[in-house]
Amino acid sequence: MPTWSPTSTRPRERGIADEDILHVYRNPIRVFTDQGDWELTTHIGLAADGVTLLEGGFATSDDGKVVIVHAMTTRPKYLK
């Protein structure tokens, strides 16, 4: 089960509920690896409502835990 990054508050500031980002993590429609300057994996998927398309950024910490570092409504670049 992924945990929230202690240094990242943006997903919650954007109004993305915990249950929605966890749903995206567990049920991705598409997965993009190696996003950004470090090993970030972006999942594209539906929120728990089955309608809202979201993107979530996940990284693996040094101790092997999956950490949520990003969440928002899906940007057009991931819809191509």
LUMTORLUM-424304 format. One record per residue: x, y, z of N, C-alpha, C, O in turn; residue in one letter. Coordinates in Angstrom, 1 decimal, decimal comma. Each point is the difference from the previous one (the first is absolute). Layout:
residues N
+--------+--------+--------+--------+--------+--------+--------+--------+--------+--------+--------+--------+-------+
!     nx !     ny !     nz !    cax !    cay !    caz !     cx !     cy !     cz !     ox !     oy !     oz ! lummi !
+--------+--------+--------+--------+--------+--------+--------+--------+--------+--------+--------+--------+-------+
!      X !      Y !      Z !      X !      Y !      Z !      X !      Y !      Z !      X !      Y !      Z !     A !
...
+--------+--------+--------+--------+--------+--------+--------+--------+--------+--------+--------+--------+-------+
This chain:
residues 80
+--------+--------+--------+--------+--------+--------+--------+--------+--------+--------+--------+--------+-------+
!     nx !     ny !     nz !    cax !    cay !    caz !     cx !     cy !     cz !     ox !     oy !     oz ! lummi !
+--------+--------+--------+--------+--------+--------+--------+--------+--------+--------+--------+--------+-------+
!    0,9 !   -1,2 !    0,0 !   -0,9 !    1,2 !    0,0 !    0,9 !    1,2 !    0,0 !    0,9 !    0,2 !    0,9 !     M !
!   -1,1 !    0,7 !   -1,8 !    0,8 !    1,2 !   -0,1 !   -0,3 !    1,0 !    1,2 !   -1,1 !    0,0 !    0,5 !     P !
!    2,1 !    0,8 !   -0,2 !   -0,2 !    1,0 !    1,1 !    0,2 !    1,4 !   -0,6 !    0,7 !    0,1 !   -1,1 !     T !
!   -1,1 !    0,9 !    1,7 !    0,2 !    1,4 !   -0,4 !    1,4 !    0,4 !    0,3 !    0,5 !   -0,3 !    1,1 !     W !
!    0,1 !    1,0 !   -2,0 !    1,3 !    0,6 !    0,2 !   -0,2 !    1,1 !    1,1 !   -0,8 !    0,8 !   -0,1 !     S !
!    1,7 !   -0,9 !    1,2 !   -0,2 !    1,0 !    1,0 !    0,4 !    1,4 !   -0,4 !   -0,4 !    1,0 !    0,6 !     P !
!    1,0 !   -0,8 !   -1,8 !    0,4 !    1,3 !   -0,5 !   -0,9 !    0,5 !   -1,1 !    0,1 !    1,1 !   -0,4 !     T !
!   -1,1 !   -1,9 !    0,0 !   -0,9 !    0,4 !   -1,1 !   -1,4 !    0,2 !    0,5 !   -0,6 !   -1,0 !    0,4 !     S !
!    0,2 !    2,2 !   -0,4 !   -1,4 !    0,3 !    0,4 !   -0,9 !    0,3 !   -1,2 !   -1,2 !    0,2 !    0,1 !     T !
!    1,8 !    0,0 !   -1,3 !   -0,7 !    0,4 !   -1,2 !   -1,2 !   -0,9 !   -0,3 !   -1,1 !    0,5 !   -0,4 !     R !
!    1,2 !   -1,8 !    0,4 !   -1,2 !   -0,8 !   -0,3 !   -1,2 !    0,3 !    0,8 !   -1,1 !    0,1 !   -0,6 !     P !
!    1,3 !    0,1 !    1,8 !   -1,1 !    0,4 !    0,9 !   -0,5 !    1,5 !   -0,2 !   -1,2 !    0,3 !    0,1 !     R !
!    2,2 !    0,5 !   -0,4 !   -0,4 !    1,4 !   -0,4 !   -0,8 !    0,1 !   -1,2 !   -0,8 !    0,9 !   -0,2 !     E !
!    0,9 !   -1,8 !   -0,7 !   -0,7 !   -0,1 !   -1,3 !   -1,4 !   -0,6 !    0,2 !   -0,7 !   -0,2 !   -0,9 !     R !
!    0,4 !   -0,3 !    2,1 !   -1,3 !   -0,5 !    0,3 !   -0,2 !   -1,5 !   -0,4 !   -1,1 !   -0,5 !   -0,1 !     G !
!    2,2 !   -0,2 !   -0,1 !    0,0 !   -1,4 !   -0,4 !   -0,2 !   -0,8 !    1,3 !    0,9 !    0,1 !    0,9 !     I !
!   -1,9 !   -0,9 !   -0,7 !   -0,3 !   -0,8 !    1,2 !    1,0 !   -1,2 !    0,0 !    0,4 !   -0,5 !   -1,0 !     A !
!   -0,1 !    0,1 !    2,2 !    0,9 !   -1,2 !    0,2 !   -0,5 !   -1,2 !   -0,8 !    0,7 !   -0,7 !   -0,7 !     D !
!   -2,0 !    0,5 !    0,9 !   -0,6 !   -1,2 !   -0,7 !    0,1 !    0,0 !   -1,5 !    0,1 !   -1,0 !   -0,6 !     E !
!   -0,2 !    2,2 !    0,0 !    0,1 !    0,2 !   -1,4 !    1,4 !   -0,3 !   -0,5 !    0,2 !   -0,7 !   -1,0 !     D !
!    0,9 !    1,2 !    1,7 !    1,3 !   -0,3 !   -0,5 !    0,4 !   -1,4 !    0,2 !    0,8 !   -0,6 !   -0,8 !     I !
!   -1,3 !    0,0 !    1,9 !    0,3 !   -1,4 !    0,2 !   -0,7 !   -0,9 !   -1,1 !    0,5 !   -1,0 !   -0,4 !     L !
!   -1,7 !    1,4 !    0,0 !   -0,7 !   -0,7 !   -1,1 !    0,8 !    0,1 !   -1,3 !    0,1 !   -1,0 !   -0,7 !     H !
!    0,5 !    2,2 !    0,4 !    0,8 !    0,1 !   -1,2 !    1,2 !   -0,9 !    0,1 !    0,4 !   -0,6 !   -0,9 !     V !
!    0,3 !    0,6 !    2,1 !    1,1 !   -0,9 !    0,2 !   -0,3 !   -1,4 !   -0,2 !    0,8 !   -0,7 !   -0,7 !     Y !
!   -1,9 !    0,2 !    1,2 !   -0,4 !   -1,4 !   -0,1 !   -0,6 !   -0,4 !   -1,4 !    0,1 !   -1,2 !   -0,4 !     R !
!   -0,6 !    2,2 !   -0,3 !   -0,8 !   -0,3 !   -1,2 !    0,5 !    0,9 !   -1,2 !   -0,9 !    0,7 !   -0,5 !     N !
!    2,1 !   -0,6 !    0,2 !    0,4 !    0,9 !   -1,1 !   -0,5 !   -0,4 !   -1,4 !   -0,1 !   -1,2 !   -0,3 !     P !
!   -0,2 !    2,2 !   -0,5 !   -0,3 !   -0,3 !   -1,4 !    1,2 !    0,0 !   -0,8 !    0,2 !   -0,8 !   -0,9 !     I !
!    0,8 !    1,8 !    1,2 !    1,3 !    0,0 !   -0,6 !    1,0 !    0,3 !    1,1 !   -0,3 !    0,6 !    1,0 !     R !
!    1,5 !   -1,0 !   -1,3 !    1,2 !    0,2 !    0,9 !    1,1 !    0,6 !   -0,8 !    0,4 !   -0,6 !   -1,0 !     V !
!    0,2 !    1,7 !    1,5 !    1,1 !    0,6 !   -0,6 !    1,2 !    0,0 !    1,0 !   -0,1 !    0,5 !    1,1 !     F !
!    1,2 !   -1,2 !   -1,5 !    1,1 !   -0,1 !    0,9 !    1,1 !    1,1 !   -0,3 !   -0,1 !    0,6 !   -1,0 !     T !
!    1,0 !   -0,4 !    1,9 !    1,1 !    0,9 !   -0,1 !   -0,5 !    1,4 !   -0,4 !    0,5 !    0,6 !   -1,0 !     D !
!   -1,4 !    0,0 !    1,8 !   -0,5 !    1,3 !   -0,2 !    0,8 !    1,0 !    0,9 !   -0,1 !   -0,1 !    1,2 !     Q !
!    0,8 !    1,0 !   -1,8 !    0,7 !    1,0 !    0,8 !    1,4 !   -0,4 !    0,2 !    0,6 !   -0,8 !   -0,7 !     G !
!    0,1 !    1,5 !    1,6 !    1,4 !   -0,1 !    0,3 !    0,3 !   -1,2 !    0,9 !    1,2 !   -0,3 !    0,1 !     D !
!   -2,2 !   -0,3 !    0,4 !    0,3 !   -1,2 !    0,9 !   -1,1 !   -1,0 !   -0,4 !   -0,9 !    0,2 !   -0,8 !     W !
!    1,0 !   -1,4 !    1,4 !   -0,8 !   -1,1 !   -0,3 !   -1,4 !    0,2 !    0,4 !   -0,4 !   -0,4 !    1,1 !     E !
!   -0,4 !    1,1 !   -1,9 !   -1,4 !    0,2 !    0,3 !   -0,9 !   -0,7 !   -1,0 !    0,3 !    0,1 !   -1,2 !     L !
!   -1,2 !   -0,8 !    1,7 !   -1,0 !   -0,7 !   -0,9 !   -1,3 !    0,7 !    0,1 !   -0,5 !    0,2 !    1,1 !     T !
!   -0,1 !    0,1 !   -2,3 !   -1,3 !    0,7 !    0,0 !   -1,0 !   -1,0 !   -0,5 !    0,1 !   -0,7 !   -1,0 !     T !
!   -1,2 !    0,6 !    1,8 !   -1,1 !   -0,8 !   -0,3 !   -1,2 !    0,9 !   -0,5 !   -0,2 !    1,0 !    0,7 !     H !
!   -0,5 !   -1,4 !   -1,7 !   -1,2 !    0,7 !   -0,5 !   -1,1 !   -1,0 !    0,3 !    0,0 !   -1,2 !   -0,4 !     I !
!   -1,1 !    1,7 !    1,1 !   -1,1 !   -0,9 !    0,3 !   -1,2 !    0,8 !    0,5 !    0,1 !    1,3 !    0,1 !     G !
!   -1,1 !   -2,0 !    0,1 !   -1,3 !    0,6 !    0,5 !    0,0 !    0,2 !    1,5 !    0,5 !   -0,9 !    0,7 !     L !
!   -1,1 !    1,9 !   -0,2 !   -0,3 !    0,2 !    1,4 !   -1,0 !   -1,1 !    0,4 !   -0,5 !   -0,7 !   -0,8 !     A !
!    0,3 !    0,6 !    2,1 !   -1,0 !   -1,0 !    0,5 !   -1,4 !    0,2 !   -0,6 !   -0,7 !   -0,9 !    0,0 !     A !
!    0,4 !    2,1 !   -0,4 !   -1,3 !    0,2 !   -0,6 !   -0,2 !   -0,6 !   -1,4 !   -1,1 !    0,0 !   -0,5 !     D !
!    2,2 !   -0,5 !   -0,1 !   -0,1 !   -0,6 !   -1,3 !   -0,1 !    1,0 !   -1,1 !   -0,2 !   -0,5 !   -1,2 !     G !
!    0,3 !    1,8 !    1,4 !   -0,2 !    1,0 !   -1,0 !    1,2 !    0,9 !   -0,2 !    0,4 !    0,3 !   -1,1 !     V !
!    0,1 !    0,2 !    2,2 !    1,1 !    1,0 !    0,0 !    1,3 !   -0,7 !   -0,3 !    0,4 !   -0,9 !    0,7 !     T !
!    0,3 !    1,4 !   -1,8 !    1,3 !   -0,5 !   -0,4 !    1,1 !    0,8 !    0,8 !    0,1 !    1,2 !   -0,1 !     L !
!    0,7 !   -2,0 !    0,8 !    1,1 !    0,6 !    0,8 !    1,4 !   -0,5 !   -0,4 !    0,1 !   -1,1 !   -0,6 !     L !
!    0,9 !    1,8 !    1,0 !    1,4 !   -0,5 !   -0,1 !    0,5 !    0,0 !    1,4 !   -0,2 !    0,9 !    0,8 !     E !
!    1,0 !   -1,9 !   -0,6 !    0,7 !   -0,1 !    1,3 !    1,5 !   -0,3 !   -0,2 !    0,3 !   -0,9 !   -0,8 !     G !
!    0,5 !    1,5 !    1,6 !    1,5 !   -0,2 !   -0,1 !    0,4 !   -0,8 !    1,2 !   -0,3 !    0,4 !    1,1 !     G !
!    1,0 !   -1,5 !   -1,4 !    0,5 !   -0,9 !    1,1 !    1,5 !   -0,2 !   -0,1 !    0,5 !   -0,2 !   -1,1 !     F !
!    0,2 !    0,1 !    2,2 !    1,4 !   -0,3 !    0,0 !    0,2 !   -1,1 !    1,0 !   -0,8 !   -0,2 !    0,9 !     A !
!    2,0 !   -0,4 !   -1,0 !    0,3 !   -1,0 !    1,0 !    1,1 !    0,5 !    0,9 !    1,1 !    0,5 !   -0,5 !     T !
!   -1,3 !   -0,5 !    1,8 !    1,0 !    0,5 !    0,9 !    1,2 !   -0,9 !    0,2 !   -0,1 !   -1,2 !   -0,5 !     S !
!    1,1 !    1,6 !    1,1 !    1,2 !   -0,8 !    0,2 !   -0,3 !   -1,3 !    0,8 !    0,7 !   -1,0 !   -0,2 !     D !
!   -1,7 !    1,0 !    1,0 !   -0,4 !   -1,2 !    0,7 !   -1,0 !   -0,8 !   -0,7 !   -0,6 !   -1,0 !    0,6 !     D !
!    0,3 !    1,3 !   -1,9 !   -0,9 !   -0,8 !   -0,8 !   -1,5 !    0,3 !    0,1 !   -0,8 !   -0,7 !   -0,6 !     G !
!    0,5 !    1,7 !    1,3 !   -1,5 !    0,4 !    0,1 !   -0,4 !    0,9 !   -1,1 !    0,8 !    0,8 !   -0,5 !     K !
!   -2,0 !   -1,0 !    0,0 !   -0,5 !    0,9 !   -1,0 !   -0,6 !    1,2 !    0,6 !   -0,7 !    0,0 !    1,0 !     V !
!    1,1 !    1,2 !   -1,5 !   -0,3 !    1,3 !    0,5 !   -0,8 !    0,8 !   -1,0 !    0,4 !    0,1 !   -1,1 !     V !
!   -1,5 !    0,5 !    1,5 !   -0,8 !    0,8 !   -0,9 !    0,6 !    1,4 !    0,1 !    0,1 !    0,6 !    1,0 !     I !
!    0,3 !   -0,1 !   -2,2 !    0,7 !    1,3 !    0,0 !   -0,8 !    1,0 !   -0,9 !    0,4 !    1,2 !    0,0 !     V !
!   -1,4 !   -1,6 !   -0,7 !   -0,7 !    0,9 !   -0,9 !   -1,4 !   -0,6 !   -0,3 !   -0,2 !   -1,2 !   -0,1 !     H !
!   -0,8 !    2,1 !    0,0 !   -1,3 !   -0,4 !   -0,4 !   -0,8 !    1,2 !   -0,5 !    0,1 !    1,1 !    0,6 !     A !
!   -0,8 !   -1,2 !   -1,7 !   -0,8 !    1,0 !   -0,6 !   -0,9 !   -0,5 !   -1,1 !    0,2 !   -1,2 !   -0,4 !     M !
!   -1,1 !    2,0 !   -0,1 !   -0,7 !   -0,4 !   -1,2 !    1,0 !   -0,2 !   -1,1 !    1,0 !    0,7 !   -0,1 !     T !
!   -1,3 !   -1,6 !   -0,8 !    0,9 !   -0,4 !   -1,1 !    0,3 !    1,2 !   -1,0 !   -1,0 !    0,6 !   -0,5 !     T !
!    2,3 !   -0,4 !    0,3 !    0,4 !    1,1 !   -1,0 !   -0,1 !   -0,6 !   -1,4 !    0,1 !   -1,2 !   -0,2 !     R !
!   -0,3 !    2,1 !   -0,8 !   -0,2 !   -0,5 !   -1,4 !    1,2 !   -0,8 !   -0,5 !   -0,2 !   -0,9 !   -0,8 !     P !
!    1,4 !    1,2 !    1,3 !    1,1 !   -0,8 !   -0,6 !   -0,1 !   -1,5 !    0,3 !    0,7 !   -0,8 !   -0,7 !     K !
!   -1,4 !    0,4 !    1,7 !   -0,2 !   -1,4 !    0,3 !   -1,2 !   -0,6 !   -0,8 !   -0,3 !   -1,2 !    0,2 !     Y !
!   -0,4 !    2,0 !   -0,9 !   -1,2 !   -0,5 !   -0,7 !    0,2 !   -0,4 !   -1,4 !   -0,9 !   -0,4 !   -0,7 !     L !
!    2,1 !    0,6 !    0,2 !    0,3 !   -0,3 !   -1,4 !    0,2 !   -1,5 !   -0,2 !    0,3 !   -0,4 !   -1,1 !     K !
+--------+--------+--------+--------+--------+--------+--------+--------+--------+--------+--------+--------+-------+
